[in-house]
Amino acid sequence: MNPLNDILQSRLTEGPVPAAEVMALGLYHPEHGYYRRAEGPWGFAGKDYYTALDLGPLLGQTLALRLEAAWEDLGRPAVFTALEPGAGRGWLGRDVLNATTGAFAEALVYVHRDDNPAARRAAEEALLPFLTTKRARFVAETDSLEPFVGAVFSNELFDALPAQPWRWDGDRWTQEVLTPEGPQWQAADPGAAGAWFATHTDGLEPMDGSIWCEGLPGLVHELATPLQAGLFLAVDYGESAGRLLAKGADLRRFKAHGVDGKWHEDLGEADLTADVDFTRLATLLEGEGFGGLGQVELSRWIRTHAPLDRWGAEWQALPEPERRSRTENLLQLTLPNMMGSRFRVLEAWRG
């Protein structure tokens, strides 16, 4: 029996359950949530999904260059703290740390923040050399964050926040809910979500709609407040507010490398995600005092900031299997219709 299904069935006796509440239960229940399981979901065979980190180190190597540029812009502080919330296995931090050298490597301290028990165990292994030398450390999601200078960066963090789908039916807003009969769209007052949607469309048509993440402002404030000066960088999939409204963004379920809209099934046994509203994320960061806001496709970000010509020349000296792996990693991150075109990078600057 699925213990989360029993909890949900009990909740349904009180009335329809908004999709965002179902998503929160499935992902973050303290005992049975998907992100609280003992075994991690990342990878290929026998897993649910893979990330850019499973393809190779190039994302981390490019990020290392951006962090070093931020360090230079800040006047080369003696300590440059790089906080990664939702850090998972710590692979991105490992790849960044492996790619840094010289004075910047001496200044960089990587901070892993993720309470997923499987993630913590994997990160302890991946980061072991840097933990030993105190170039990396862990903080819990419940720990208060001390003020620091450096960067906050994330990979697929904001798409995992519980989100509520909304639809315009031609006359009124409806929200997706779960009933004993299954998912339904029911009329409801969208409140702040409706006001946001209204300012980002030049006219609604039936089936237009988007997602609304109630917890986004709180998380942005929590992460932005301790960053006294430096870079805020987020890699995620999503669109501008207007594009999301036009396409009717919804929740997705990832299970065994398949993706569908059955967000109410297999709670705790499948990943649930939602598009990120990058317009709203940028607006919230601006409200926190950040400037220099910009967002681009991940593929363009890689081509702009990675020294591709130099890398290509260096790869010629590698053994053929490793050279092929690096090349495939690069193609996944830069070619149209591959991972690099499905993700976006948002950067913002404080100080």
C-alpha positions as CSV (number, residue, x, y, z in Angstrom):
1,M,0.0,0.0,0.0
2,N,1.1,3.6,-0.7
3,P,1.0,5.5,2.6
4,L,0.7,8.8,0.8
5,N,-2.4,7.5,-1.0
6,D,-4.0,6.7,2.4
7,I,-3.2,10.3,3.6
8,L,-4.6,11.7,0.4
9,Q,-7.8,9.7,0.6
10,S,-8.4,10.9,4.1
11,R,-7.8,14.5,2.9
12,L,-10.3,14.0,0.1
13,T,-13.1,13.3,2.5
14,E,-12.9,17.0,3.4
15,G,-13.3,18.1,-0.2
16,P,-11.3,18.6,-3.4
17,V,-7.5,19.0,-2.9
18,P,-5.7,21.6,-5.0
19,A,-3.0,20.2,-7.2
20,A,-0.3,22.2,-5.4
21,E,-1.2,20.5,-2.2
22,V,-0.9,17.1,-3.8
23,M,2.4,18.0,-5.3
24,A,3.7,19.1,-1.8
25,L,2.5,15.9,-0.3
26,G,4.1,13.7,-2.9
27,L,7.5,15.5,-2.9
28,Y,8.0,16.7,0.6
29,H,6.1,14.5,3.1
30,P,8.7,14.2,5.9
31,E,8.6,10.4,5.9
32,H,7.3,9.2,2.5
33,G,8.0,12.2,0.1
34,Y,9.8,11.6,-3.1
35,Y,12.7,13.9,-2.0
36,R,13.0,12.1,1.3
37,R,13.6,8.6,0.0
38,A,16.6,6.7,0.9
39,E,17.5,6.0,-2.7
40,G,18.2,8.8,-5.2
41,P,16.2,9.1,-8.4
42,W,19.0,10.5,-10.6
43,G,20.6,8.6,-13.5
44,F,19.8,6.4,-16.3
45,A,19.0,2.6,-16.0
46,G,16.4,2.0,-13.3
47,K,16.1,5.7,-12.4
48,D,13.4,8.3,-13.1
49,Y,15.3,11.2,-14.8
50,Y,18.8,12.5,-15.5
51,T,20.1,16.0,-15.3
52,A,22.9,17.9,-17.2
53,L,25.3,16.7,-14.5
54,D,24.8,13.1,-15.6
55,L,26.0,14.1,-19.1
56,G,29.4,15.4,-18.0
57,P,31.2,18.2,-16.2
58,L,30.8,21.0,-18.8
59,L,28.0,22.8,-17.0
60,G,30.1,22.9,-13.9
61,Q,33.2,24.0,-15.8
62,T,31.3,26.9,-17.4
63,L,29.7,27.9,-14.1
64,A,33.2,27.9,-12.5
65,L,34.2,30.6,-15.1
66,R,31.1,32.7,-14.3
67,L,31.9,32.5,-10.6
68,E,35.5,33.5,-11.1
69,A,34.3,36.5,-13.1
70,A,32.0,37.4,-10.3
71,W,34.9,37.1,-7.8
72,E,37.0,39.4,-10.0
73,D,34.1,41.9,-10.2
74,L,33.9,41.9,-6.4
75,G,37.5,42.8,-6.1
76,R,38.9,39.3,-5.5
77,P,37.6,38.9,-1.9
78,A,39.6,36.5,0.3
79,V,36.6,34.3,0.8
80,F,34.0,33.8,-2.0
81,T,31.1,31.7,-0.7
82,A,29.1,29.8,-3.3
83,L,25.8,28.5,-1.9
84,E,23.9,25.9,-3.9
85,P,20.3,25.3,-2.6
86,G,18.7,22.1,-3.8
87,A,22.2,20.8,-4.4
88,G,21.3,17.1,-4.8
89,R,24.3,14.8,-5.1
90,G,26.8,17.7,-5.0
91,W,28.0,16.9,-8.5
92,L,27.7,20.5,-9.7
93,G,29.7,21.7,-6.8
94,R,32.2,19.0,-7.3
95,D,32.6,19.9,-11.0
96,V,32.9,23.6,-10.1
97,L,35.6,22.9,-7.5
98,N,37.5,20.6,-9.8
99,A,37.6,23.3,-12.5
100,T,39.0,26.1,-10.3
101,T,42.6,26.9,-9.9
102,G,45.0,29.5,-8.5
103,A,43.9,32.3,-6.3
104,F,40.2,31.8,-7.0
105,A,40.4,28.2,-5.9
106,E,41.9,29.4,-2.6
107,A,39.1,31.8,-2.1
108,L,36.2,29.6,-3.1
109,V,34.1,27.8,-0.4
110,Y,31.2,25.7,-1.7
111,V,28.2,25.3,0.5
112,H,25.8,22.4,-0.2
113,R,22.2,22.8,1.0
114,D,19.8,19.9,0.5
115,D,18.0,17.8,3.2
116,N,17.3,14.9,0.9
117,P,19.0,12.0,2.7
118,A,20.0,10.2,-0.5
119,A,21.4,13.5,-1.8
120,R,23.4,14.0,1.3
121,R,25.0,10.6,1.2
122,A,25.9,11.0,-2.4
123,A,27.3,14.5,-1.8
124,E,29.5,13.3,1.0
125,E,31.2,10.9,-1.4
126,A,31.4,13.3,-4.3
127,L,32.7,16.2,-2.2
128,L,35.0,14.2,0.2
129,P,38.3,15.7,-1.0
130,F,37.0,19.2,-0.7
131,L,35.3,18.6,2.7
132,T,38.7,17.4,4.0
133,T,40.4,20.6,2.9
134,K,37.5,22.8,4.1
135,R,36.7,24.0,0.5
136,A,33.2,22.6,0.9
137,R,30.7,22.3,3.7
138,F,27.1,21.4,4.4
139,V,24.2,23.4,5.8
140,A,20.8,22.1,6.5
141,E,17.7,23.7,5.0
142,T,16.6,24.6,8.6
143,D,19.9,26.4,9.3
144,S,19.9,30.1,9.2
145,L,22.3,31.5,6.6
146,E,24.9,33.9,7.7
147,P,25.7,37.0,5.5
148,F,28.3,36.3,2.8
149,V,29.9,37.6,-0.3
150,G,29.9,35.4,-3.4
151,A,27.1,33.6,-5.2
152,V,23.9,31.7,-5.0
153,F,23.4,29.2,-7.8
154,S,21.0,26.4,-8.5
155,N,20.2,23.8,-11.1
156,E,16.6,22.6,-11.3
157,L,15.6,24.0,-7.9
158,F,12.6,26.2,-8.6
159,D,10.8,23.7,-10.9
160,A,10.4,21.5,-7.8
161,L,8.4,24.0,-5.7
162,P,4.7,23.0,-5.3
163,A,2.8,24.9,-8.0
164,Q,-0.9,25.4,-8.7
165,P,-2.2,25.2,-12.3
166,W,-4.8,27.7,-13.4
167,R,-6.9,27.9,-16.6
168,W,-9.1,30.5,-18.1
169,D,-12.4,28.9,-19.4
170,G,-13.6,31.9,-21.4
171,D,-15.6,33.4,-18.5
172,R,-13.6,32.7,-15.3
173,W,-10.5,31.3,-13.8
174,T,-10.5,27.6,-12.8
175,Q,-7.9,25.7,-10.8
176,E,-6.9,22.1,-11.1
177,V,-7.9,20.0,-8.1
178,L,-8.1,16.3,-7.2
179,T,-11.5,14.8,-6.4
180,P,-12.5,11.2,-5.5
181,E,-13.4,10.9,-9.2
182,G,-10.0,12.2,-10.4
183,P,-8.5,15.6,-11.5
184,Q,-11.0,18.3,-12.3
185,W,-11.0,22.0,-13.1
186,Q,-13.1,24.0,-10.7
187,A,-13.9,27.7,-10.6
188,A,-12.0,29.6,-7.8
189,D,-10.7,33.0,-7.0
190,P,-7.1,33.2,-8.2
191,G,-6.3,36.2,-6.0
192,A,-2.7,37.4,-6.5
193,A,-2.2,34.8,-9.3
194,G,-5.1,36.4,-11.3
195,A,-3.6,39.9,-10.9
196,W,-0.2,38.6,-12.1
197,F,-1.7,36.8,-15.1
198,A,-3.8,39.9,-16.0
199,T,-0.6,42.1,-16.3
200,H,1.2,39.6,-18.5
201,T,-1.4,39.0,-21.3
202,D,-2.9,41.2,-24.0
203,G,-6.1,39.1,-23.9
204,L,-7.1,35.7,-22.6
205,E,-8.5,32.9,-24.7
206,P,-10.1,29.7,-23.5
207,M,-7.5,27.2,-22.3
208,D,-4.9,29.9,-21.6
209,G,-3.4,29.4,-18.2
210,S,-0.3,29.1,-16.1
211,I,1.1,27.9,-12.8
212,W,1.4,29.8,-9.6
213,C,4.0,29.0,-7.0
214,E,2.9,30.3,-3.7
215,G,6.2,29.6,-2.0
216,L,8.4,31.3,-4.6
217,P,8.6,34.8,-2.9
218,G,9.6,33.3,0.4
219,L,12.3,31.1,-1.0
220,V,13.8,33.9,-3.1
221,H,13.8,36.2,-0.1
222,E,15.4,33.5,2.1
223,L,18.2,32.9,-0.5
224,A,18.7,36.5,-1.5
225,T,18.9,38.1,2.0
226,P,22.3,36.7,3.1
227,L,24.0,37.4,-0.2
228,Q,25.5,40.8,0.6
229,A,27.1,41.2,-2.8
230,G,27.6,38.9,-5.8
231,L,25.8,36.7,-8.3
232,F,22.5,35.0,-8.2
233,L,22.2,32.4,-11.0
234,A,19.5,29.8,-11.7
235,V,19.4,27.1,-14.3
236,D,15.9,25.7,-14.8
237,Y,13.2,25.0,-17.4
238,G,10.4,27.5,-17.9
239,E,9.4,30.5,-19.9
240,S,8.4,34.1,-19.6
241,A,5.0,34.8,-17.9
242,G,3.3,35.6,-21.2
243,R,4.6,32.5,-23.0
244,L,3.5,30.3,-20.1
245,L,0.0,31.8,-20.2
246,A,-0.3,31.2,-23.9
247,K,0.7,27.6,-23.8
248,G,-1.2,26.6,-20.7
249,A,1.6,25.4,-18.4
250,D,0.8,22.4,-16.2
251,L,2.3,19.9,-13.8
252,R,4.5,17.0,-15.1
253,R,5.2,13.6,-13.7
254,F,8.6,12.0,-14.4
255,K,8.8,8.2,-13.8
256,A,11.2,5.7,-15.4
257,H,12.3,8.4,-17.9
258,G,8.8,8.9,-19.1
259,V,6.9,12.2,-18.7
260,D,3.1,12.7,-18.5
261,G,0.5,14.8,-16.8
262,K,-0.6,12.1,-14.2
263,W,0.5,14.2,-11.3
264,H,-1.9,12.5,-8.9
265,E,-0.6,9.0,-9.4
266,D,2.3,7.2,-7.6
267,L,2.7,9.8,-5.0
268,G,6.1,9.6,-3.4
269,E,7.3,7.3,-6.2
270,A,7.5,9.8,-9.0
271,D,9.0,13.2,-9.5
272,L,6.6,16.2,-10.0
273,T,7.7,19.4,-11.6
274,A,6.3,22.6,-13.1
275,D,7.6,25.3,-15.5
276,V,9.4,28.2,-13.8
277,D,7.9,31.6,-14.5
278,F,11.1,33.4,-15.2
279,T,9.4,36.8,-15.4
280,R,8.2,36.4,-11.9
281,L,11.5,35.1,-10.6
282,A,13.3,38.1,-12.1
283,T,10.7,40.5,-10.7
284,L,11.1,39.0,-7.2
285,L,14.9,39.3,-7.4
286,E,14.6,42.9,-8.6
287,G,12.4,43.5,-5.5
288,E,15.3,42.1,-3.4
289,G,17.6,44.8,-4.8
290,F,19.3,42.8,-7.6
291,G,20.1,44.4,-10.9
292,G,21.8,43.3,-14.1
293,L,18.9,40.8,-14.6
294,G,19.0,38.7,-17.8
295,Q,18.0,35.3,-19.0
296,V,19.0,33.2,-22.0
297,E,18.7,29.6,-23.2
298,L,21.3,27.4,-21.5
299,S,22.7,26.6,-25.0
300,R,23.4,30.2,-25.7
301,W,24.8,30.7,-22.2
302,I,27.3,27.9,-22.7
303,R,28.3,29.1,-26.1
304,T,28.8,32.7,-24.7
305,H,30.8,31.8,-21.6
306,A,32.7,28.6,-22.3
307,P,36.0,28.7,-24.2
308,L,34.9,26.1,-26.7
309,D,37.8,26.5,-29.1
310,R,40.3,26.0,-26.3
311,W,38.4,23.0,-24.9
312,G,38.1,21.4,-28.4
313,A,41.9,21.7,-28.8
314,E,42.6,20.3,-25.3
315,W,40.2,17.4,-25.9
316,Q,42.3,16.1,-28.8
317,A,44.9,14.9,-26.3
318,L,42.3,12.8,-24.3
319,P,41.7,9.1,-24.8
320,E,39.1,8.5,-27.5
321,P,36.3,7.4,-25.1
322,E,36.7,10.5,-22.9
323,R,37.0,12.8,-25.9
324,R,33.8,11.3,-27.3
325,S,32.1,11.7,-24.0
326,R,33.1,15.4,-23.7
327,T,31.9,16.1,-27.2
328,E,28.5,14.4,-26.6
329,N,28.2,16.4,-23.4
330,L,28.8,19.6,-25.4
331,L,26.3,18.7,-28.1
332,Q,23.6,18.0,-25.5
333,L,24.1,21.4,-24.0
334,T,24.3,23.4,-27.2
335,L,22.4,21.8,-30.1
336,P,18.8,22.8,-30.9
337,N,16.1,20.5,-29.5
338,M,18.5,19.1,-26.9
339,M,18.8,19.8,-23.2
340,G,20.5,23.1,-23.7
341,S,17.4,24.5,-25.6
342,R,14.9,23.3,-23.0
343,F,16.6,25.1,-20.1
344,R,17.2,28.7,-19.3
345,V,19.8,30.6,-17.2
346,L,18.8,33.6,-15.2
347,E,21.5,35.8,-13.8
348,A,21.2,38.8,-11.4
349,W,23.7,40.9,-9.5
350,R,23.8,42.6,-6.2
351,G,26.4,45.1,-5.1
